[in-house]
Amino acid sequence: METAIAAVNRTPFSINSITLSSNFATGSVSALGFSLPNKKSPSFHQRSRIFVTRASVAVEEKAETKAAVIRIGTRGSPLALAQAYETREKLIKSHPDLAEEGAIQIVIIKTTGDKILSQPLADIGGKGLFTKEIDEALINSDIDIAVHSMKDVPTYLPEKTILPCNLPREDVRDAFICLSASSLAELPAGSIVGTASLRRKSQLLNRYPSLEVLENFRGNVQTRLKKLNEGVVQATLLALAGLKRLNMAETVTSVLSIDDMLPAVAQGAIGIACRSDDEKMITYLASLNHEDTRLAISCERAFLEKLEGSCRTPIAGYARKDEDGNCLFKALVASPDGTQVLETSRKGPYAYEDMIKMGVDAGEELLLRAGPGFFTR
């Protein structure tokens, strides 16, 4: 397992990325990337980075006088780091003692999904591709907590780990980004839309069958926008939550409504895991948990678990609190080519047991309507 230690304090630091022009009129789109600090982002400093085979044996070149109190495990992408530093800042805000120099470290762990970019996710194992190595580091006590994008987390958790905390959810909608059209409806027939998501592909083709989809459109946000600028595709769809966390909302051409593109299960949510026997970390994370988000994610993941969904099956689900304080849950399953889309919805009390029941019930309904073989095609 390849890891890197990034020790942090409150000195400014930035992660450089590709910069493209930002003039829409001339047919380009900004990919300013991920830069910290700014007005809404924390300041931090990376004094050293050491690649080792096990994070537990890492020693900093500039040794601190005090060992880290919390080691946060994360992927190394700009978005993953933004989420890790959001977690760090919330920990410091809730526990001022953690603001001390060296009290929190960011441990960067390269996952299988980061290493293999030439193949579709479904062909290299589906769920767990972006969490497995981080979970192993957690179990081995190489890190104390793991920060995940919840949509990447399998419905089962590894033994000896728990996920007691969800941070407040960001905007769940998908963003349309294009150099030549202001919406999907304006794209000419035959236009190529890049995405690595079967969920997006199926819903896109269901509504706009004249478009084409480049399926293995993978890489971080900056990489995908670079490919768009180079003309590899005419448009792409990205999670608005990620663009907001990267301070890249200016790249969005338009935002798709929930009715036009139902989000992935747990899209826009951050989950933080720890070992089930680590009472200290459980206490820390309890102070960060956003209960409304946790309940919504639990409903959506109960639905996904019932379907035994994988990256080979287009599945979408979104639970939210309506104006009356009830839970409104919408869900769908689809064929990858978009010719079949089955939808359902549930409404009930915004309470854990009721919402779990809604998710399971919706899954059972769609399994019955889909019939044998729908999820194995």
N, C-alpha and C positions, 0 to 999 in steps of 0.2 A: 504494500500500500504506500503510495507516494504522498507525502504530506509536506507542508511548509508551515513554519511558525511565523506569525506576524504579530510582534508585540506592539501594543498601542499605548499612546498617551494622548495628550490634548494638543499636540503640535500639528499644524496643517500638513496634509499629505494629499496627493492626488494620484489617481490611476489614469494613465494616458490611454487614449484610444483613437481610432481613425476619425478624422474630421472631414466631413464632406461639405459642399456648399449648401446653403439654405435658401436659395432662391427658387421658389416653386415655379415661377413663370418661365424660368429657363430650363425646366425639366430636371431638377435635382432635389434631393431631400437631405435635410440635416441629420447627421449621425454624430452629434457632439459627444455621445458616449457618457461615461460615468466619471464624474469628478467631485471629489469631496475635499474640503468643505464648501458649503454655500449657505445661503440664508436659512435653508430648511434642513441642512444636513450637518451631522456632527463633524468635528475636526478629529483627525487622528494621524498617527505617525508610525511608519514601519521602519524600525531601526535595523532589523536584520531578517534574512530569510534563509533557512537551512533546510535542505531536502534530506530526509532521512527515511529509513524503512519502517520505523515505528515512531509515532509522535512521542511516546513515553520516554524515548532516549534522547530527544532533542535537547540541545543545550545552546543557549544564545551566546553569540560571540561577545556581545556587550552584556555581561551578566547583571541581572538585577539583584539587589540586596534582599529582595523578598520574592518568594515563589508566587506564581499566579494563583489567585483565589479561584477563578473560573476560567476554564479553557473552552472557547466556543468553537465547535467544529462546523465547517461549511465548505461548500464548493468554492472554486476560485473565480467564477464568472463575475463580471461587474454587478449583475443583479443579485447573485447570491451574497456577495460582499455587502451590498447595500442593505440587505435583509439582516445580515449578521451585525452590522453596525447600528441598525435600528434597534436590534435586541440589546446591544451593549448600552446604548444611550438610555433605554427604558430601565435597564437594570440599575444604572447609576442614579437615575432619577428616583427610583423606588428605594435604593439602598446607597446613600451617599458615601458609605465607607468603601464602596467599590470604585470610587473616583480616584483613589490613591494610585500613584504610578506603579504600573506592573500588576495591578490587581486583576485585570482581564486581558487574556490573550485570544487572538483569532488564529485558529489552526486550519490551514487550507488543505483540503483533501481532494485528490483527483479521483473521480468516480468512473465507472465503466462507461456511462453515458457521455462523459467528457472526452474519453479517450478514442471512442469509435464514432466518427462523424460521417463516414462514407456510406453507411447503411441506414435504412429506416429503423426507427425505434422498435417496431414490431418484429423485425428480423433478428434483433440482437437480445431479445429477452423481455421486452415490455417493462412492466412495473418493477421498481426497485433499482433501475439502472442508475439513478441519480442519488440513491440513498444507501445502498448496500455497504460501501466502504466506510461511509460516515457512521453507520450503525455499528459496524465492527469496531471502529475506534472507540465508540462509546462503551460498548460491552467490555473492551479490553482496558478501560480506564485511561485511554490515551487522551480523551477529552472528557469534559464534565457535562456539557449540554450540546445538542445537535440542532441546528437551525435548518429547517426544510421548507421548500415550497410545498404546501399541502397537496397540491394536485399530483406531485411526484411520489407521495407516500402510499405504499400498498395498503389495502384494507386490513391486513394483518401486521402486527408489530413484532419485531424479533423478541425472543425470550429475554427476560431480565430488563426490558426497557418499557417505558410508559411515555405517553404524550399528553401531559397535563395542562398544556398552555397553547392557546391560539392568540396571536396579536390581533388588534382590530383589523377587519377585512378592508382591503382597498376595493376600488371600482371593479366589478366582475366582468364588465362588458369587453368585447373584442373591438380592436381598432382596425380600420381600413386605411392602408397607406399606398398611395399611387402618385405617379408623376403626371398622368395625363387625364385622369377622370376623378370626379369628386365623389363617386359612389360606385358600388358594384353594378348597379343598374345601368350606369353609363358606359361600362366597359364594352367594347365591340366584341362580337362573336369571335371565338377563337383566342381571345386574350388569355395569357397564362398567369395564374395566381399561384404564388409559392406558399406552401405550408407543410409542416411535418405532422400535422394533426389530422387524423382520420375524422374526428368530430367536426372540424371546420370543413374538411373536404366534402363530407356527406351532406351537410346542411347547405353548403355553397352550391353543389351540383343539383340538389333538390330544387332550389329556387332559380338557379341560373344554369340550366343544362348546356347552354351554348358555350360556356367557358371551359377552359382546360385547367388542370391542376398539376403543378410540379410537386410530387409528393415528398421527396427527400430534401426539403428545403430547410436544412438544419444549420445550427451555429447560434452564437449569441445574437442579441439584438443588433449590435453594430455590424456583425458579419452579414446578417440578412439585409440590412439597409444598404450595405455596400453592393451586394449582389443586385438589389433593385436598381441602384444608380447605374450599374454596369449593363443593365438591360437583360439580365438573365431571366427576369420575370417582369410582367407589366404592373403587378400589384402584389401585396402580401397582407396577411392578417396577423396581428400580434395582440397579446393581452394588454389591455390598457393599464392594468395594475402595474405591470413591469415597467412600462414606459413612464408612468408617474413616479415610481420609486427611483428611476434613473434620471429624473428631471428632463425627460425627452418627450413630453407631451406635445411639444411644438411640431414634431414630425408627423402627427396624426392628420390625415386628410378628413376623415369622418369617423364617427363612432356608431357601431351597429347596435340596434336595440336588442333587448332580450328576446323579443318575438322573432327577430330576424336571425339571430345566432345565439342559441342557448349555450351558456358557458359550460366549461368542463367542471366536473365535480371538484369542489374546493378551490376553484380558480380565485386568485386574488388574496388567498389566505396564507399566513405564515404559521407553521407549527414548530414548537420547541420540545424536544424529547430529552429525557434523562434516564439514568438507571433507576429501576424500581426500588432499589434499596438505599438510594441516596437521599435521605430525608432533608438534608441541607439544601440541595438543588431543588427538590420538590417545593420547599418553602419559598425559595427565591422565585420560582416560576409561577407559583400561585398568585404572587403579587402582580404579575404581568398579564394574567389571563383575562381575555375579553369574553364574557360568558355568552353574550348573544351570538358572537361569531362561533364559539365552540359548539353551541347547540345547532346552528345552521349546518356546520360542517359534519356534525354527527348524523344528522338527517340524510345528507347527501351521500355520505360514506356507507350508511346502512343500505341505501338503495344500490350503490355500486357493489357492495359485498353480496347482496342477494343475487345480482346478475353475474357475479364472478367475472366482472369485466376485466378486459386486458387492453393492451394497445392495439389489438387487432379488431376491436369492436368499437364502432362509434357510439359513445354514450355521453349524455349530457344531463346535468341536474343542478337545480338552483333553489335553495330555500331562503326565504326572507321574511321579515316581520312586516305585515301590512299595516294600513292606517288604523285598524282596530286592535292592533297588538297581537293578532293571530299569526300563525305560520302559514305561508303560501308556498307550496312546493311544486315546481314544474320539472318534468323529466321527459327524456326521449331516448330511444335507441333507433339505429338506422343501419341500412346496408351501406357498405363503403362507397358504392357508386351513387348513392343518394336516391335511388329509385324507390326505396321503401323507408319511410320515416314514421315511427309509431310514437305518439305523444300521450301523456297523461298528466294529471295534476291532483293535488290534495290540499285540503285546508283544515286546520285544527289548532288546538292550544299551542302556544309557544313554550313548551315544556319538554324536557328531555325524553321521557318515556313516550309521550304522544308523538314527538317528532321522529323518534326511531321507528315507531309503528308505521307512520306515514311513509317513510322511506322504504321499509320492507314491503309494505302493501303495494306501493307503486311498482316495485321491482317484480313482485309476484304477478301483477296484472300484465306487465309488458312481456314477461317470460311466457305467459299463457297465450297472449295475442301473437307473439312472434312465432311460436311453434317450434318443433324439433328442427335442429340444423341451422337456425337463423344465426346463432353466435359462433358457428364453426365453419362458415363458408370461406 
